Amino acid sequence: MKPETAGKIKYGVWGLVCGAVIAMIIGFAWGGWTTSGTTKTMTKEAVLASQAAICVAQFMQDPNHEEKLKEFEKLSSWKRAEFIEKGGWDKMPGQEKADYAVARACADGLELLIKK
């Protein structure tokens, strides 16, 4: 192999490696690329937010929601999720038992309603 050809191959390979690294840096920093772990976390957060919104809506559809909201307001913050669980508003249609995180997020949403 000629020295010129070896030099071209060497710089070509280094160009490919550096180009790939730069493409990954730009892709992850500004291009919106994510790892599967980040995507799973984002999906769980989105599902939790939507379930919390459904929980608040189910609470507000209760015939005695104004009375229940006053009762909810009197509770300490660490008992509010338990109140939501006992009322069953945290259960999504078709579920037998809900996740505690849904009840906690629902309680946070109801706290925002109280403050308004």
Secondary structure, DSSP 8 states (H G I E B T S, - for coil): --HHHHHHHHHHHHHHHHHHHHHHHHHHHTS----HHHHHHHHHHHHHHHHHHHHHHHHHHSTTHHHHHHHHHHS-HHHHHHHHHHHTTT--TT-SS--HHHHHHHHHHHHHHHH-
